[in-house]
Amino acid sequence: MVNDSMIEPAGGTRAQGLVLDFVGGPVGHRSRFGGGRGQHLPRAAGFVNAHTPTVIDATAGLGRDAFLLASLGGHITLLERSREVHKLLEDGLSAARAAGPDVAEVVARMTLLYGDAKILLSSLEADVVIVDPMHPPRRKSSLAKKEMRLLRQLVGVDSDALELMQAALATARKRVVLKWPLHADALDGLPKPCHQILGRTTRYDVFMCHRGV
């Protein structure tokens, strides 16, 4: 159930200890005890009452947000352009399928695609697109958690976040959700979000689209 990876990325540094476990650990705990549709991300994505939108996670990363939304009944397409992280996700989802019927049912609602989301989005459709770019390292006392530092070693910083958001806004039928550091400045060139949901360290900027509805 645990895929513990040691990967040598192109830069030559070795990232150790990245674990993708969709059954136990923080992912399993969050899906069981996290508060269901009342959590910030499901609310931002429009998982309200009985409504369950289709979702594209344009920056899949470690897959935790996608798994949460799939555990709430959503059909989620995960896009990942890092070959190493895509392989981690592929192996983690395979292990989860074998863990038992309940988890396998959740994973069956998750479709993983490899490639650059800016290109892939033009051929996909969904009610909601979620964008969670890799942010620059935090300063001094606000250092990112170890696993995020390891992930950053593999994927770097998403310098094309604005272009990705523009592609997402051109794709989503109902809304785009930008997951962003709580106190970070807005991305230059984006319209003002329709509303925000604020967490302790993260905010969710919600852009309503109303396309094709």
C-alpha positions in Angstrom: 0.0 0.0 0.0 3.0 2.3 0.4 5.2 3.2 -2.5 8.4 4.6 -1.1 10.6 6.1 -3.9 14.2 7.0 -4.4 14.4 8.8 -7.8 17.4 10.4 -9.6 16.0 13.3 -11.5 17.6 14.9 -14.6 19.5 17.4 -12.4 21.4 14.6 -10.7 20.2 15.2 -7.1 18.5 12.3 -5.4 15.1 12.8 -3.8 14.5 10.2 -1.0 11.4 9.4 1.1 8.5 10.6 -1.1 5.7 8.3 -0.2 2.4 7.9 -2.1 0.0 6.0 0.2 -3.7 6.5 -0.7 -4.9 4.0 2.0 -3.2 5.0 5.3 -1.3 8.0 6.6 -2.6 11.5 6.1 -4.5 10.7 2.9 -6.5 7.9 4.5 -7.1 9.9 7.6 -8.3 13.0 5.6 -10.7 10.9 3.6 -12.2 9.3 6.7 -12.2 12.2 9.2 -11.4 15.4 7.3 -14.9 16.7 7.2 -16.2 15.5 3.8 -17.7 18.1 1.6 -17.3 20.8 4.3 -13.6 21.0 3.7 -12.2 24.0 1.9 -11.2 22.3 -1.4 -14.5 20.5 -2.0 -16.4 23.7 -1.2 -14.2 25.7 -3.6 -14.7 23.0 -6.3 -18.5 23.1 -6.0 -19.1 19.9 -4.1 -22.2 21.4 -2.5 -25.1 19.3 -1.1 -25.8 16.6 -3.7 -23.9 18.3 -6.6 -20.8 16.3 -7.7 -19.0 18.0 -10.6 -16.4 16.5 -12.9 -12.9 17.7 -12.2 -9.6 18.1 -13.9 -6.6 18.3 -11.5 -4.2 20.1 -13.8 -1.2 19.8 -11.4 -1.7 16.4 -9.9 1.5 16.3 -7.8 1.2 13.7 -5.1 -2.5 13.1 -5.9 -3.9 13.9 -2.5 -6.5 16.5 -3.6 -7.6 14.3 -6.4 -8.1 11.3 -4.2 -10.1 13.4 -1.7 -12.5 14.6 -4.4 -12.8 11.1 -5.8 -13.6 9.8 -2.4 -16.6 12.2 -2.4 -17.9 10.7 -5.6 -16.2 12.9 -8.2 -14.7 11.7 -11.4 -11.2 13.2 -11.5 -8.7 13.5 -14.4 -5.2 14.0 -13.1 -2.6 15.7 -15.3 1.1 15.4 -14.5 4.0 16.5 -16.7 6.9 15.3 -14.6 7.7 11.8 -15.8 9.1 10.8 -12.3 6.0 12.1 -10.4 3.7 10.5 -13.0 5.4 7.1 -12.3 5.0 7.7 -8.6 1.3 8.3 -9.1 0.9 5.4 -11.4 2.5 3.0 -8.9 0.6 4.5 -5.9 -2.8 4.2 -7.7 -2.0 0.6 -8.7 -1.2 -0.3 -5.1 -4.4 1.4 -3.9 -6.5 -0.7 -6.3 -5.1 -3.8 -4.7 -5.8 -2.7 -1.2 -9.4 -3.6 -1.1 -12.8 -2.9 -2.8 -13.6 0.4 -1.0 -10.3 2.1 -2.1 -10.5 0.5 -5.5 -13.9 2.0 -6.0 -12.4 5.5 -5.3 -9.4 4.9 -7.6 -11.7 3.8 -10.4 -13.0 7.4 -10.6 -9.4 8.7 -11.1 -7.9 8.9 -14.6 -4.2 9.7 -14.8 -2.7 11.3 -17.9 0.9 12.2 -18.6 1.8 15.5 -20.3 1.7 19.3 -20.1 -1.7 20.5 -18.9 -1.5 23.6 -21.0 -1.6 21.3 -24.1 -3.8 18.5 -22.7 -6.6 20.8 -21.5 -7.6 21.9 -25.0 -8.8 18.3 -25.7 -10.5 17.7 -22.3 -13.8 18.7 -20.7 -14.9 19.1 -17.1 -17.0 21.2 -14.9 -14.1 22.3 -12.8 -10.3 22.7 -13.3 -8.1 22.9 -10.2 -4.6 24.5 -10.5 -2.1 24.2 -7.7 1.2 25.4 -9.0 4.5 24.6 -7.3 5.3 27.8 -5.5 8.8 29.3 -4.8 10.4 28.1 -1.6 9.1 29.8 1.6 11.4 32.1 3.6 13.4 31.2 6.7 10.9 30.2 9.5 8.2 29.3 7.0 10.2 26.5 5.3 8.0 24.1 3.3 7.5 20.6 4.6 10.1 18.0 3.7 8.0 16.2 1.2 7.2 19.4 -0.6 10.9 20.2 -0.8 11.5 16.7 -2.2 8.7 17.2 -4.8 10.2 20.6 -5.8 13.5 18.8 -6.5 11.7 16.7 -9.1 9.3 19.3 -10.7 11.0 22.7 -10.0 8.9 25.8 -9.8 5.9 26.3 -12.2 7.0 29.5 -13.9 4.2 29.1 -16.4 1.4 29.3 -13.8 -0.3 32.2 -15.6 -0.4 30.4 -18.9 -1.8 27.3 -17.2 -4.5 29.4 -15.5 -5.4 30.9 -18.9 -5.8 27.4 -20.4 -7.9 26.3 -17.4 -10.2 29.3 -17.8 -10.7 28.4 -21.5 -11.6 24.8 -20.6 -13.7 24.7 -17.4 -17.5 24.7 -17.9 -18.3 26.1 -14.5 -15.3 27.2 -12.4 -11.5 27.2 -12.0 -10.0 26.9 -8.6 -6.5 28.3 -8.0 -4.8 26.9 -4.8 -2.4 29.6 -3.7 -0.5 30.6 -0.6 -2.7 32.6 1.8 -0.7 35.8 1.8 0.8 35.6 -1.7 0.1 38.3 -4.3 -2.3 37.5 -7.0 -1.0 36.3 -10.4 -0.5 39.3 -12.6 -2.8 39.1 -15.7 -5.6 37.2 -14.0 -9.0 38.7 -13.4 -10.1 39.1 -9.9 -11.6 35.9 -8.5 -15.3 35.7 -7.9 -14.8 34.6 -4.3 -12.1 33.1 -2.1 -12.1 30.4 0.6 -9.4 31.0 3.2 -7.5 28.4 5.2 -4.7 28.7 7.7 -1.9 28.8 5.1 -3.7 28.4 1.8 -6.4 30.2 0.0 -8.7 29.0 -2.8 -9.4 31.6 -5.5 -12.5 30.7 -7.4 -13.2 31.9 -10.9 -16.7 31.2 -12.2 -17.0 30.4 -15.9 -20.6 29.3 -16.7 -19.6 27.9 -20.1 -21.8 25.4 -21.8 -24.4 25.3 -19.0 
